[in-house]
Amino acid sequence: MSVAGESQGRSRQMREKAKELNAAAERSTDPDESRRLREKAGRLQAQSEQESRMDDRGMDHPL
């Protein structure tokens, strides 16, 4: 698999995990746990978006 393909796969996995964490946060009856899960999901989503932007710019090509 190419470096770009691996990065895209990692980004996709992070987005899926963020969705799972948000779903768990919705099911949680503990407000602190729900907040913690949503914060973690947000961090994963932001990291996924950052990697996607880097892929879109073509990190394999010099600027």
Secondary structure, DSSP 8 states (H G I E B T S, - for coil): --HHHHHHHHHHHHHHHHHHHHHHHHH-S-HHHHHHHHHHHHHHHHHHHHHHHHHHHTTTS--
